[in-house]
Amino acid sequence: MPEKSPFKRFVVDERYLFLIVLVAAITLFSIIFEHILSHAPLSDEGYYLAYAGYVDNHGISGFSSLFKGYLENRVDWVYPNPLRIGYILLSTLWLEICGFSLTNLTFLSFFCYCFFIIASFYYARKYFSVKFALLFSILLVFSPLNMAMAKIALIESAYCLFSSLSLWLFLDYVKEDSDLKRALFVLVCSFTILIKETAVLLCPFFIIFLLFRKLIQKRQVRLKDFLCSSLFPLTIVFLSYAALGGINNTMKIITIIINSPKTNPYALAYGGGPWYRYLIHYMLLSPTVTILGVGFIFYYLFSPQEERSEEIDYFLLFFIFIFLAFNFFTKNIRYVINLDMPFRIFSLLILTKVSQFFSKKNPYFLLAGLVLAIAMLDLVNFNYLFMLRGIGDPCTLILLKARHIIP
C-alpha cells in the first residue's frame, strides 16, 4: 500500500500531529475532570476498583481468593470476573501511583486512549504514509465510542489499546520476519487476553490470516508463525490462570462466562438482536464513518487486483471475522470497540478516492477538510449522547431512546 499512497508527494512536520493530539487530549481531560460519572460500589467500575484494592493489600497471591470468592457468590456472576488478571494488575499499579479512587481509575482509561492514538499514528505512518496517519489520528481522536470509554472507569480503553497493539505487532512480524517482533507480539497478545478473556478470539483470526496469506496471497508462512499466533500466547495465559487462580477455578469461571448470555438479566434485556445490530450501534454513534466504511468494503471487494494491498486485506478480514464472531455473544458496541479502528481506516480510504475524483490538483486539501468536518460531527454526537444525555453504557435501546427513534 505505501508505494501506491497518493500522499507520498506531501511533506508534513509530525509535530503538527502531536499538537493536535495534545490539544484534543487536554480538552478531553477537562471534560473528564468535570463530568466523572458517579457509580455505586456494586457496579462494573466498583468491582474493578475493589479487585485492584484487594490485590494491592494481599499481593499476587490474592488472586486465588478472588477466584474462589467470585465462584462462591452468585451475585458476582453478572459483574466483571477475576480472569481479567492483566487489567487488574495494570489498574493496581496505576492506582498505587495515583491513589485508589474511581476518578483515578477513569484517568487510566484516558491514558490508554491517548496511547492508543499515539500507537495508531506510529503504525499508520509505517504502513500507509505520514499524511494518512495524521488524518487517521484525527478521526480516532474524535471517535465518539473511544472518547466515551475514555471518560469512564471501564476496561474497554485498555482492551482497545492492547488489542490494537496486538494487531499491528502481528502484521509487523509477519511482514518483516523478525524474531524479536514475534516475541514482543506473543507477550502483548497474551497480556491482551489477560485483560479481557474474549480477546482469545484474536488467535483464530491470526490463524485465518496466515492461511489466507499462504493459500491466497502465495506468500511464505513459517510454522513458528502459527505457533506464535496461537499456541504460545494461549500457553502463557493458561499458565497464568493456573498459577494465580487454579485450573479448577478457572474452568468453572469460564463455564459461567459461556453461560452468561443465557442467564444474565442485563444481557437478556439489552444484549440480543439480529446480526446487523452492531451496524445499528455504529450508525447511532457515528453515522458518517459507518456509511463510508461500509461503502469502502463493498468498493474494495469488487475492485481490481492492482488496487488491493496486504494491509487492507488484513484489516478487512479482521473486521469481518470479529463482526461475525461477536454475533454469538451478548451484543454491546463496547465489546467490539476494536472495530472502530478499521472502520476509520476504511472511511479515510474511500474519502481519498472521492477527493482524488473531485480535486485533481490538490486532493489532500479537500480530503483534510472532509476529515475535519467528520471529526466535528463525531464531536457533536459524543457531546449529545455522552455528555448532555449522560449515557454510560451505549447499548442499543438506550441509544435509540436518546435519538428519539423509540419512546
Secondary structure by P-SEA (a helix, b strand, c coil): cccccccccccccaaaaaaaaaaaaaaaaaaaaacccccccccaaaaaaaaaaaaaaccccaaaaaaaaaaacccccccccccaaaaaaaaaaaaaaccccaaaaaaaaaaaaaaaaaaaaaaaaacccaaaaaaaaaaaaacaaaaaaaacccaaaaaaaaaaaaaaaaaaaaaaccaaaaaaaaaaaaaaaaacccccaaaaaaaaaaaaaaccccccccaaaaaaacaaaaaaaaaaaaacccaaaaaaaaaaaaaccccccccccccccccaaaaaaaaaccaaaaaaaaaaaaaaaacccccccaaaaaaaaaaaaaaaaaccccccccccccaaaaaaaaaaaaaaaaaaaaccccaaaaaaaaaaaaaaaaaaaaaacccccccccccaaaaaaaacccc
